[in-house]
């Protein structure tokens, strides 16, 4: 299965993997990679870099929105094989090392197995490495506050709730918000299309996830690149408001 690489803006590609998205930001020959898909998406990840004319060696850093396996999957591979630094919010660093795991457990999935799409999603997640142990040996907190000195100049924005250290990335000059799992536009376990929160079982603290919509609502932008679902065009503020309405 090939990943679908979508050019969404100058220097920005949204890549749809096998149920999870990642983002490639380019500046000349250099690349910032935001998230990496499942462990089983590695060939798709490498092929997506090649499709935009890049390579793993060109990746200046991997930015991780949060340390769930479907976003963290190939981060340690890139770090170990190519020396690529892996950056997360400081609260998410121990999560990436797997000092603890804030992730939906099998018992909760089984309790929700009657819901449409849950069991097919769970089978896919297991086959793709969703329960594999993939810690990052040396994850690092974001090196500076404000814009990072990387292609795209992304600004980390703490959006806790889905996990304690979940972070979105704002590209104010390009009007882009990379929202990870703090705000999505679809998911195999959801029958809703458009801006929304993931189903409740996926959030470590749902109340904080809802509260983080306030943070996203304050970001200027008209292109939302979520961790799941298609790119959403339109004011990010309105997308966050729509997700809040659906969460109530």
GIRA-V28062 format. One record per residue. N is the residue number from 0. SS is DSSP state (h for helix, s for strand, l for the rest). OMEGA is omega in whole degrees, 0 to 359 (NA if undefined). Layout:
BEGIN
n:ss:omega
N:SS:OMEGA
N:SS:OMEGA
END
This chain:
BEGIN
n:ss:omega
0:l:179
1:l:173
2:l:177
3:s:182
4:s:184
5:s:174
6:s:187
7:s:180
8:s:178
9:l:178
10:l:182
11:s:176
12:s:171
13:s:182
14:s:178
15:s:177
16:l:188
17:l:175
18:l:184
19:l:178
20:s:164
21:s:185
22:s:176
23:s:176
24:s:184
25:s:176
26:s:189
27:l:179
28:l:186
29:s:186
30:s:163
31:s:178
32:s:178
33:s:183
34:l:189
35:l:180
36:l:176
37:l:171
38:h:181
39:h:179
40:h:189
41:h:181
42:h:176
43:h:179
44:h:181
45:h:179
46:h:179
47:h:176
48:h:179
49:h:183
50:h:178
51:l:177
52:l:183
53:l:183
54:l:177
55:h:181
56:h:182
57:h:182
58:s:182
59:s:179
60:s:170
61:s:175
62:s:183
63:l:178
64:l:178
65:l:195
66:l:169
67:l:186
68:h:182
69:h:175
70:h:185
71:h:197
72:l:183
73:l:182
74:h:181
75:h:176
76:h:181
77:h:179
78:h:185
79:h:185
80:h:187
81:h:179
82:l:183
83:l:177
84:s:179
85:s:185
86:s:175
87:s:170
88:l:185
89:h:179
90:h:182
91:h:182
92:h:178
93:h:175
94:h:179
95:h:176
96:l:182
97:l:169
98:l:172
99:l:180
100:l:175
101:l:185
102:l:180
103:l:182
104:l:185
105:h:181
106:h:180
107:h:177
108:h:181
109:h:178
110:h:181
111:l:185
112:l:178
113:l:182
114:l:181
115:l:174
116:l:187
117:h:183
118:h:174
119:h:177
120:h:182
121:h:179
122:h:179
123:h:181
124:h:180
125:h:181
126:h:182
127:l:179
128:l:182
129:l:178
130:l:179
131:l:178
132:l:184
133:l:179
134:l:170
135:l:186
136:l:184
137:l:176
138:l:183
139:s:173
140:s:178
141:l:189
142:l:181
143:l:168
144:l:180
145:l:185
146:s:177
147:l:181
148:l:183
149:l:175
150:l:183
151:l:183
152:l:182
153:l:177
154:s:177
155:s:180
156:s:183
157:s:180
158:l:186
159:l:177
160:l:175
161:l:163
162:l:182
163:l:185
164:l:180
165:l:178
166:s:167
167:s:178
168:s:182
169:s:174
170:s:189
171:l:181
172:l:182
173:l:179
174:l:185
175:s:168
176:s:175
177:s:195
178:s:181
179:s:180
180:l:176
181:l:179
182:l:183
183:s:179
184:l:179
185:l:178
186:l:180
187:l:180
188:l:181
189:l:175
190:l:182
191:l:175
192:l:179
193:l:186
194:l:184
195:s:167
196:l:172
197:l:175
198:l:189
199:h:187
200:h:183
201:h:186
202:l:175
203:l:176
204:l:186
205:h:183
206:h:178
207:h:176
208:h:178
209:h:180
210:h:180
211:h:174
212:h:175
213:h:181
214:h:180
215:h:180
216:h:183
217:l:183
218:l:177
219:l:178
220:l:179
221:l:176
222:s:180
223:s:177
224:s:186
225:s:176
226:l:178
227:l:179
228:l:182
229:l:172
230:l:180
231:s:179
232:s:185
233:l:183
234:l:179
235:h:178
236:h:181
237:h:177
238:h:179
239:h:178
240:h:180
241:h:178
242:h:178
243:h:179
244:h:181
245:h:181
246:h:184
247:l:NA
END
